[in-house]
Amino acid sequence: MKKLKTWLGIFGFALLFLFGMNSTLTVRAADYFEVKVLGETVASAEGVISQAMPEGMTIDTAAHIITLEDVTIVGDPEEGTDGISISGSDFTLCLKGNNTIKGTNSGILSYNTMHITGDGALNIEPVYYGIMTAGLKMTSGNLHLTSPSSEDSINVFYGISYWASSMESERQFEFLGGTVDIQCGDTPSSNLHVGIDSQNMNMVIKNTTIRMDLGKAANLIGIGCGYMGYIPSTDEDKSFGGKLTIDHAFISIKASKADAVPLTAYVYELNDVSDSYYYVGDSVAGKNVDKMRAFKESEYYEGRRDCTYKYLTISPDPVEIQMAFDDVKEGDWYYDYVEYAFKNNLMTGLDEKRFGPVQQLARAQFAVILHRMNDEPAIEYTEKFQDVGDDIWYTDAILWANSIGVVNGYSNSKMFGPADDINREQMAVMMYRYADYKGYDISAAGDFSKFSDALSVNDFAKDAMKWAVGTGIITGKDNGKKLDPQGYASRAECATIMMRFMEKYGE
């Protein structure tokens, strides 16, 4: 499976690029402190080498404090050096003004815990790693991490990553203030974009704003917390770290351009101190859900919970979701219906700007809508239909809807026709079966003979159409004169029917 292969390779990528690109570790005494800029030593316990010190950079070697004030460090990607590397003791990085590091293997490489403070900003555009550190505590300041702009210059990109020296670690990533902004470009040649990866450590996000746009790559991961490793002595896998604590933090992760199913976040334990609001969706973070619905049990790792929506927002306060489709304007007859379907995550857009209200709806799309209404239950794949393969965006929805008797394939064949457009009487039948499955009252029997095209309703759909008319879910077209049962349903019509159904039955 593509998703499984993706994650199995992440730790290997980290080690490969760490040890293969001029980054070496020398074990020193606890009070040892050395700072390098572009591979040149600028400070050590013996004093400061001012000739190589960038303008605006000061270092207190006794207190282990590095101050950056309007510093610019530009490296040569061909040389593979790190912007600033720090070895020895834990240290403080104080940000003042606007600082930039770009063109380096990593922006900052720290073999110990770094404490970021100050009221300034640090902009990092590395080749591979924004910040790689054995521990992190951020109490203020503003970090802006950007992947390279060139399409062919990057295989992997990590915004903030753990420098993995051992399986178990008492250190952690702590975001206790300030802002973190991670922006990844559209790099189709890239295999992996990762926002923040604490690997085998725990993570705390408190009073901090974190925003990520993971751009386009083969695989996208927003926040990674925890690592599953193999223990030879016991011949078993064991998880390390993985506890994510959220306390009055705002987190927004966008993975809209993923080629595979994204991991917007994964954890082994979610400790939400502030009882945050969780919003998820596949075209916008538009549906408010419980945290256990946002993070579902992983298919591949015992004890891990994954968020695989393309959009995830976690907020201490309610967030008003705004619909912003260019082709759905206030005043359009379908505006309220589309907004309802959108905000309840029943229907997403064709993309971020287009809903496609007049486009016809496919049978697979309608199955997906019903699946979402039921919190997307998992189902084991079987070759029920010859034209519904494994691991397609509609596979689980169709198989689930078929398993509960809501959708069927074509008669005398093993074909479902996922791309075939759905007509209005088919939609009525499916909704009728769905209401019956849910145990709703389906006794309503409206008289549809008043419609001019009533005779066009097929026998198999008559009971469903009586129910749909009787409940007001379908009201007719042309000022109520026609049912148009054989007419294909548009996306706007589907949104209308879904809103009426949900309001009728209180879903």
C-alpha positions as CSV (number, residue, x, y, z in Angstrom):
1,M,0.0,0.0,0.0
2,K,1.3,3.4,-0.9
3,K,0.6,5.0,2.5
4,L,2.3,2.2,4.4
5,K,5.4,2.4,2.2
6,T,5.4,6.2,2.7
7,W,5.7,6.0,6.5
8,L,8.1,3.1,6.6
9,G,10.5,5.2,4.7
10,I,10.4,8.4,6.8
11,F,12.8,7.4,9.5
12,G,15.2,6.1,6.9
13,F,15.1,9.3,5.0
14,A,16.0,11.2,8.1
15,L,19.0,9.1,8.8
16,L,20.1,9.1,5.2
17,F,20.1,12.8,4.7
18,L,21.4,13.5,8.2
19,F,24.5,11.3,8.0
20,G,25.1,11.7,4.3
21,M,25.4,15.5,4.1
22,N,28.4,16.8,6.1
23,S,26.6,16.6,9.5
24,T,28.7,14.8,12.0
25,L,28.4,14.4,15.8
26,T,31.4,14.5,18.2
27,V,30.8,13.6,21.8
28,R,31.9,16.4,24.1
29,A,31.9,17.3,27.8
30,A,28.6,18.6,29.2
31,D,29.9,22.2,29.2
32,Y,31.2,22.1,25.7
33,F,29.7,24.7,23.3
34,E,30.6,25.3,19.7
35,V,28.8,27.3,17.0
36,K,29.5,27.1,13.3
37,V,28.1,29.2,10.5
38,L,28.3,27.6,7.0
39,G,30.8,25.1,8.4
40,E,33.2,27.7,9.9
41,T,33.6,27.8,13.6
42,V,32.5,31.2,15.0
43,A,32.4,30.5,18.7
44,S,33.6,28.0,21.2
45,A,34.2,27.7,24.9
46,E,37.5,29.4,24.3
47,G,36.0,32.5,22.8
48,V,34.5,34.1,19.7
49,I,36.2,34.1,16.3
50,S,34.8,37.4,15.1
51,Q,36.2,37.2,11.5
52,A,33.6,34.6,10.5
53,M,30.8,36.0,12.6
54,P,27.9,37.3,10.4
55,E,26.9,40.9,11.0
56,G,24.2,41.2,13.6
57,M,25.0,37.9,15.2
58,T,26.3,37.9,18.8
59,I,27.1,34.9,21.1
60,D,27.5,34.7,24.8
61,T,29.7,31.6,25.2
62,A,29.4,31.5,29.0
63,A,25.6,31.7,29.0
64,H,25.2,29.8,25.8
65,I,23.0,32.5,24.2
66,I,23.0,33.2,20.4
67,T,21.3,36.4,19.4
68,L,20.3,37.1,15.8
69,E,19.4,40.7,14.8
70,D,18.7,41.3,11.1
71,V,21.2,38.6,10.1
72,T,21.3,37.1,6.6
73,I,23.1,33.8,6.0
74,V,23.2,32.5,2.4
75,G,24.8,29.2,1.6
76,D,25.7,27.3,-1.6
77,P,23.4,24.3,-2.0
78,E,26.2,22.5,-3.8
79,E,28.4,22.6,-0.7
80,G,25.8,21.0,1.6
81,T,26.7,23.0,4.7
82,D,24.4,23.9,7.5
83,G,23.4,27.5,8.1
84,I,24.1,27.5,11.9
85,S,25.1,24.3,13.7
86,I,25.5,24.1,17.4
87,S,27.1,21.2,19.4
88,G,27.7,20.8,23.1
89,S,25.3,22.2,25.6
90,D,21.7,23.3,25.4
91,F,21.4,26.9,24.3
92,T,19.1,29.9,23.8
93,L,18.4,31.5,20.4
94,C,17.1,35.0,20.8
95,L,15.5,36.5,17.7
96,K,15.5,40.3,17.0
97,G,14.5,42.0,13.8
98,N,14.1,40.0,10.6
99,N,16.6,37.2,10.0
100,T,17.1,34.9,7.0
101,I,19.0,31.6,6.4
102,K,18.8,30.1,2.9
103,G,20.6,27.8,0.5
104,T,21.9,25.5,3.3
105,N,21.5,21.8,4.0
106,S,19.6,22.7,7.2
107,G,18.9,26.1,8.5
108,I,19.8,25.2,12.1
109,L,21.3,21.9,13.2
110,S,21.4,21.4,17.0
111,Y,22.6,18.3,18.8
112,N,21.0,19.5,22.0
113,T,17.8,21.4,23.1
114,M,17.4,24.8,21.7
115,H,15.3,27.5,23.4
116,I,13.8,30.0,20.9
117,T,12.8,33.4,22.3
118,G,12.7,37.1,21.4
119,D,10.2,39.2,19.4
120,G,11.9,38.9,16.0
121,A,11.5,36.6,13.0
122,L,13.6,33.9,11.5
123,N,13.0,33.0,7.8
124,I,14.6,29.7,6.7
125,E,14.6,28.3,3.1
126,P,16.9,25.3,3.3
127,V,17.6,22.5,0.9
128,Y,16.3,19.8,3.1
129,Y,15.7,20.7,6.8
130,G,14.5,23.9,8.3
131,I,15.4,23.1,11.9
132,M,16.8,19.8,13.0
133,T,17.3,19.6,16.8
134,A,17.5,17.1,19.6
135,G,15.0,19.1,21.6
136,L,13.1,22.3,21.3
137,K,11.4,24.9,23.5
138,M,9.9,27.9,21.9
139,T,8.4,30.6,24.1
140,S,8.2,33.5,21.6
141,G,9.3,34.7,18.2
142,N,8.2,34.0,14.7
143,L,9.5,31.1,12.5
144,H,8.9,31.0,8.8
145,L,10.0,27.8,7.1
146,T,9.8,27.5,3.3
147,S,10.8,24.6,1.0
148,P,13.0,25.4,-2.0
149,S,11.2,26.9,-5.0
150,S,13.0,24.9,-7.7
151,E,11.1,21.8,-8.7
152,D,14.2,19.6,-9.1
153,S,16.2,20.7,-6.1
154,I,14.5,18.6,-3.4
155,N,13.7,15.0,-2.6
156,V,12.5,15.6,0.9
157,F,11.7,18.6,3.0
158,Y,11.3,18.8,6.8
159,G,10.2,22.0,8.5
160,I,11.2,21.1,12.0
161,S,12.5,17.7,12.7
162,Y,14.0,15.7,15.6
163,W,17.7,14.8,15.4
164,A,17.4,11.1,16.3
165,S,20.4,10.0,18.5
166,S,18.5,7.1,20.2
167,M,15.2,5.4,20.3
168,E,14.2,6.7,23.8
169,S,14.5,10.4,24.7
170,E,13.4,12.5,27.7
171,R,13.6,15.6,25.6
172,Q,10.5,16.9,23.8
173,F,9.3,19.6,21.4
174,E,7.6,22.4,23.3
175,F,5.8,25.2,21.5
176,L,4.8,27.6,24.3
177,G,4.4,30.8,22.4
178,G,5.0,32.7,19.2
179,T,4.1,31.6,15.7
180,V,5.3,28.9,13.3
181,D,4.5,29.2,9.5
182,I,5.5,26.4,7.2
183,Q,5.0,26.8,3.5
184,C,5.9,24.1,1.0
185,G,5.9,24.6,-2.7
186,D,4.5,22.6,-5.5
187,T,7.4,20.2,-6.2
188,P,6.0,17.1,-8.0
189,S,9.5,15.6,-8.1
190,S,9.6,15.7,-4.3
191,N,8.9,12.4,-2.5
192,L,8.1,13.9,0.9
193,H,7.0,17.1,2.6
194,V,6.9,17.1,6.5
195,G,5.9,20.0,8.7
196,I,6.9,19.2,12.3
197,D,8.2,15.7,13.1
198,S,9.2,15.0,16.8
199,Q,9.7,11.3,16.0
200,N,10.3,9.4,19.3
201,M,9.6,12.4,21.5
202,N,6.4,13.9,23.0
203,M,5.2,17.3,21.8
204,V,3.4,20.2,23.6
205,I,1.7,23.0,21.7
206,K,0.4,25.7,24.0
207,N,-0.5,29.4,23.3
208,T,1.1,29.1,19.9
209,T,-0.2,29.6,16.4
210,I,1.0,27.0,13.8
211,R,0.0,27.2,10.1
212,M,1.1,24.8,7.4
213,D,0.6,24.5,3.7
214,L,2.3,21.3,2.7
215,G,2.2,22.0,-1.0
216,K,2.5,19.2,-3.5
217,A,4.6,16.2,-3.2
218,A,4.2,12.4,-3.4
219,N,3.6,12.2,0.3
220,L,2.6,14.9,2.8
221,I,2.8,14.8,6.6
222,G,1.8,17.8,8.8
223,I,2.5,16.9,12.5
224,G,4.2,13.7,13.3
225,C,4.4,12.7,17.0
226,G,5.7,9.3,18.0
227,Y,7.8,6.6,16.4
228,M,7.3,2.8,16.1
229,G,10.6,1.0,16.3
230,Y,11.7,-2.6,16.3
231,I,13.3,-4.0,19.5
232,P,15.6,-6.9,18.6
233,S,15.9,-8.1,22.2
234,T,12.2,-8.7,22.5
235,D,11.5,-9.3,18.8
236,E,8.6,-6.8,18.8
237,D,7.7,-3.3,17.8
238,K,7.4,-0.6,20.4
239,S,6.2,3.0,20.2
240,F,8.4,5.7,21.6
241,G,7.1,9.2,22.5
242,G,3.9,10.1,20.7
243,K,2.0,12.1,23.3
244,L,0.7,15.4,21.8
245,T,-0.6,17.9,24.4
246,I,-2.7,20.8,23.0
247,D,-3.4,23.8,25.3
248,H,-5.1,26.9,23.8
249,A,-3.2,26.5,20.5
250,F,-4.4,27.3,17.0
251,I,-3.2,24.8,14.4
252,S,-4.1,24.9,10.7
253,I,-2.8,22.3,8.3
254,K,-3.5,22.1,4.6
255,A,-2.6,19.1,2.5
256,S,-4.9,19.7,-0.4
257,K,-2.5,18.7,-3.2
258,A,-1.4,15.3,-1.9
259,D,-0.9,12.6,-4.5
260,A,-1.6,9.9,-1.9
261,V,-3.7,10.0,1.2
262,P,-2.1,12.6,3.4
263,L,-1.2,12.3,7.1
264,T,-2.2,15.8,8.3
265,A,-1.3,14.6,11.8
266,Y,-0.7,11.5,13.7
267,V,-0.2,10.8,17.4
268,Y,-0.2,7.9,19.9
269,E,-1.8,9.9,22.6
270,L,-3.8,13.1,22.3
271,N,-4.0,15.2,25.4
272,D,-6.2,18.2,24.7
273,V,-6.1,20.3,27.9
274,S,-8.3,23.1,26.4
275,D,-11.1,20.9,24.9
276,S,-10.4,22.4,21.5
277,Y,-12.6,22.6,18.5
278,Y,-11.6,20.3,15.6
279,Y,-12.5,21.1,12.0
280,V,-11.8,18.7,9.1
281,G,-12.6,18.4,5.4
282,D,-11.2,17.6,2.0
283,S,-11.7,21.0,0.4
284,V,-11.6,23.1,3.5
285,A,-11.6,22.5,7.3
286,G,-15.3,23.0,7.3
287,K,-16.9,20.3,9.6
288,N,-16.7,20.4,13.4
289,V,-16.1,16.9,14.7
290,D,-15.0,15.3,17.9
291,K,-11.2,14.8,18.3
292,M,-11.6,11.0,18.1
293,R,-13.3,11.4,14.7
294,A,-10.6,13.7,13.5
295,F,-7.9,11.2,14.6
296,K,-9.0,7.7,13.7
297,E,-7.2,4.4,14.5
298,S,-4.3,3.8,12.1
299,E,-4.7,1.0,9.6
300,Y,-1.0,0.0,10.0
301,Y,0.3,1.0,13.5
302,E,-1.2,-0.4,16.6
303,G,-2.0,2.4,19.1
304,R,-1.5,5.2,16.6
305,R,-4.3,7.6,15.6
306,D,-4.1,9.3,12.2
307,C,-5.8,12.3,10.7
308,T,-6.1,11.8,7.0
309,Y,-8.3,14.7,6.0
310,K,-6.7,17.2,3.6
311,Y,-7.6,20.0,5.9
312,L,-7.3,20.1,9.7
313,T,-7.9,23.1,12.0
314,I,-7.6,22.9,15.8
315,S,-8.8,26.0,17.7
316,P,-9.5,26.9,21.3
317,D,-12.5,28.9,20.1
318,P,-15.2,28.2,17.5
319,V,-14.2,29.1,13.9
320,E,-16.6,30.5,11.4
321,I,-16.1,28.6,8.1
322,Q,-16.6,30.8,5.1
323,M,-17.5,29.3,1.7
324,A,-15.6,30.9,-1.1
325,F,-16.5,29.3,-4.4
326,D,-16.4,31.5,-7.4
327,D,-19.4,29.8,-9.0
328,V,-21.7,29.9,-6.0
329,K,-22.9,33.5,-5.3
330,E,-25.4,34.9,-2.8
331,G,-28.7,35.2,-4.6
332,D,-28.3,31.9,-6.5
333,W,-31.3,29.6,-5.8
334,Y,-28.9,26.9,-4.6
335,Y,-26.6,29.1,-2.4
336,D,-28.1,28.1,1.0
337,Y,-28.2,24.4,0.0
338,V,-24.6,24.3,-1.2
339,E,-23.4,26.2,1.9
340,Y,-25.2,23.7,4.1
341,A,-23.7,20.7,2.3
342,F,-20.3,22.3,2.3
343,K,-20.2,23.3,6.0
344,N,-21.4,19.9,7.0
345,N,-18.6,18.3,4.9
346,L,-21.2,16.4,2.8
347,M,-19.9,17.8,-0.4
348,T,-16.6,19.4,-1.2
349,G,-15.7,21.5,-4.2
350,L,-14.2,20.4,-7.5
351,D,-11.2,22.4,-6.2
352,E,-10.8,25.3,-3.8
353,K,-12.5,27.8,-6.0
354,R,-15.2,25.7,-7.9
355,F,-18.1,23.8,-6.6
356,G,-19.6,23.0,-10.0
357,P,-23.3,23.5,-9.1
358,V,-24.6,22.7,-12.6
359,Q,-22.4,19.7,-13.2
360,Q,-24.0,16.3,-13.1
361,L,-23.4,14.0,-10.1
362,A,-21.8,10.6,-10.5
363,R,-23.0,7.5,-8.7
364,A,-19.7,7.2,-6.9
365,Q,-20.0,10.7,-5.7
366,F,-23.4,10.1,-4.2
367,A,-22.2,7.0,-2.4
368,V,-19.4,9.1,-0.9
369,I,-21.9,11.7,0.4
370,L,-23.9,9.0,2.2
371,H,-20.6,7.5,3.6
372,R,-19.6,10.9,5.0
373,M,-23.1,11.3,6.6
374,N,-22.2,8.1,8.6
375,D,-18.7,9.2,9.7
376,E,-17.0,7.2,7.0
377,P,-17.1,3.7,8.5
378,A,-14.2,1.4,7.4
379,I,-15.0,-1.7,5.4
380,E,-12.8,-4.6,4.2
381,Y,-12.2,-4.7,0.5
382,T,-13.9,-7.4,-1.6
383,E,-14.2,-7.5,-5.4
384,K,-18.0,-7.0,-5.3
385,F,-18.0,-5.0,-8.5
386,Q,-15.5,-5.5,-11.4
387,D,-15.3,-1.7,-11.9
388,V,-14.6,-0.8,-8.2
389,G,-11.0,-1.5,-7.5
390,D,-9.2,-1.4,-4.2
391,D,-7.9,1.9,-2.7
392,I,-9.8,4.3,-4.9
393,W,-11.3,7.4,-3.4
394,Y,-14.8,6.0,-3.7
395,T,-14.1,2.3,-2.9
396,D,-15.0,2.2,0.8
397,A,-18.1,4.4,0.2
398,I,-19.6,2.1,-2.5
399,L,-18.8,-1.1,-0.7
400,W,-20.3,0.2,2.5
401,A,-23.4,1.6,0.8
402,N,-23.9,-1.8,-0.9
403,S,-23.4,-3.7,2.3
404,I,-26.3,-1.9,3.9
405,G,-28.5,-2.3,0.9
406,V,-28.6,1.3,-0.2
407,V,-26.9,1.0,-3.6
408,N,-26.7,-1.9,-6.0
409,G,-24.9,-2.6,-9.2
410,Y,-26.5,-2.9,-12.6
411,S,-28.8,-5.9,-13.1
412,N,-27.3,-9.1,-14.4
413,S,-23.8,-7.8,-14.2
414,K,-21.0,-7.2,-11.7
415,M,-20.7,-3.6,-12.7
416,F,-21.5,-0.6,-10.5
417,G,-20.8,2.2,-12.9
418,P,-19.0,4.6,-10.5
419,A,-18.6,7.3,-13.2
420,D,-22.1,7.1,-14.5
421,D,-24.3,10.1,-13.8
422,I,-27.1,9.5,-11.3
423,N,-30.7,10.4,-12.2
424,R,-33.3,11.9,-9.9
425,E,-35.3,8.7,-9.4
426,Q,-32.2,6.7,-8.6
427,M,-31.3,9.3,-6.0
428,A,-34.8,9.1,-4.5
429,V,-34.5,5.3,-4.3
430,M,-31.1,5.5,-2.6
431,M,-32.3,8.1,-0.1
432,Y,-35.4,6.0,0.6
433,R,-33.3,2.9,1.3
434,Y,-30.9,4.9,3.4
435,A,-33.8,6.3,5.5
436,D,-35.1,2.8,6.0
437,Y,-31.6,1.6,7.0
438,K,-31.4,4.3,9.6
439,G,-34.8,3.4,11.0
440,Y,-36.5,6.6,10.1
441,D,-40.2,6.8,9.4
442,I,-40.7,6.2,5.7
443,S,-44.5,6.0,5.8
444,A,-45.1,9.3,4.0
445,A,-46.7,8.7,0.6
446,G,-47.2,11.8,-1.5
447,D,-49.2,11.8,-4.6
448,F,-46.8,12.4,-7.5
449,S,-49.5,11.9,-10.2
450,K,-50.0,15.7,-10.2
451,F,-46.7,16.1,-12.1
452,S,-46.9,16.2,-15.8
453,D,-44.2,13.5,-16.2
454,A,-45.5,11.2,-13.5
455,L,-45.7,8.3,-16.0
456,S,-41.9,8.5,-16.5
457,V,-41.3,7.1,-13.0
458,N,-40.2,3.5,-13.3
459,D,-42.0,0.8,-11.2
460,F,-39.0,0.1,-9.0
461,A,-38.8,3.8,-8.0
462,K,-42.5,4.5,-7.3
463,D,-42.6,3.9,-3.6
464,A,-39.4,5.9,-3.1
465,M,-40.7,8.8,-5.2
466,K,-44.0,8.8,-3.2
467,W,-41.9,9.1,0.0
468,A,-39.6,11.8,-1.4
469,V,-42.6,13.9,-2.6
470,G,-44.5,13.2,0.7
471,T,-41.6,14.4,2.8
472,G,-40.9,17.4,0.6
473,I,-37.4,16.2,-0.1
474,I,-38.2,16.4,-3.8
475,T,-40.6,19.2,-4.8
476,G,-40.4,19.2,-8.6
477,K,-39.0,21.4,-11.3
478,D,-40.5,24.2,-13.5
479,N,-42.4,25.7,-10.6
480,G,-43.5,22.3,-9.3
481,K,-44.9,21.0,-12.6
482,K,-42.3,18.3,-13.4
483,L,-40.5,15.6,-11.5
484,D,-38.0,14.9,-14.2
485,P,-37.3,11.4,-12.8
486,Q,-35.0,10.4,-15.7
487,G,-33.1,13.7,-15.7
488,Y,-29.6,13.6,-14.3
489,A,-29.2,15.2,-10.9
490,S,-26.9,18.2,-10.7
491,R,-24.5,18.9,-7.8
492,A,-26.7,21.8,-6.7
493,E,-29.8,19.6,-6.8
494,C,-28.0,16.9,-4.7
495,A,-27.1,19.6,-2.1
496,T,-30.7,20.6,-2.0
497,I,-32.0,17.1,-1.4
498,M,-29.4,16.4,1.2
499,M,-30.2,19.5,3.2
500,R,-33.9,18.8,3.1
501,F,-33.3,15.2,4.2
502,M,-31.1,16.1,7.1
503,E,-33.4,18.8,8.4
504,K,-36.3,16.5,8.1
505,Y,-34.7,13.7,10.1
506,G,-32.5,15.8,12.3
507,E,-29.2,14.4,11.3
